[in-house]
């Protein structure tokens, strides 16, 4: 290993050769492959379906600002979370006892940020090429996405390095008292699990979690949008952002509760039955909010599958987090 970087890179390379790297990244690869296959299938059908894939690059080229902000926010959040977690592991994990200067960790994080930005650019180029369309519009769409991905990754790296100045865990992380009491959602056998989920979701929401989704939607609205249409779009975006964040918070609280109760004779079905109470109630609330937004936009029931698909796509991180808990 060159002395410029951390020996963790060699460990990661050995784990990738043995299949560990594929297991961690197969979700993103599968999503990208599904998008490419879907676009190629639509182009093969011909007719109006063939024009749908080329509409996305044209929309990106016509509305560059919201897509730049969306790419910047997504790359920033991903880079900051991953690099900060790796930095914490290298400085306080079992690698902390290695006689290595801290500058090697910083250079390793910068290298990984550059590799991640390059991989994101290659994936964007491949996806746009699969969507097809005019060559000039494809280049414009690629430059729009690159203008958000590269600065977002750089800002995520800077934020991960600045996080070293603050302690890893704060003693008090803000108020967690909910606005309304929902005692009737508590399960008799696990009466505190739904309260744990609700407080965790409330804390993440008050920290500003998924606020970038709402901001990107607001930035993408044209200035000539009617008041009712703007309110409908805002309601739908808020419902999707809130429920996707709540699903991730509930998944984290459920896994933590399962780990804390691992030594108790608690059946897995009982934990699952108690864990789905609050997310099911939140789904009904989010559906009502999105339905009100759809009514303001003048949409009928045919828009429900698209809204459900968008919500399911945003909840994929929560489902991925729950997968290790299902394994024996």
ABEGO torsion letter per residue (X at the ends): XBAABBAAAAAAAAAAAAGAAAAAAAAAAAAAAAAAAAAAAAAAAEEAAAAAAAAAAAAAAABAAAAAAAAAAAAAAAAAAAAAAAAAAAAABAAAABBBBAAAAAAAAAAAAAAAAAAAAAAAAAAAAAAEEBAAAAAAAAAAAAAAAAAAAAAAAAAAAAAAABBABBABAEBABBABBBAAABBAABAAAAAAAAAAAAAAAAAGBGAAAAAAAAAABBAABBAAAAAAAAAAAAAAAAAAAAAAAAAAAAAAAAAAAAABBBBAAAAAAAAAAAAAAAAAAAAAAAAAAAAAAGBBAAAAAAAAAAAAAAAAAAAAAAAAAABX
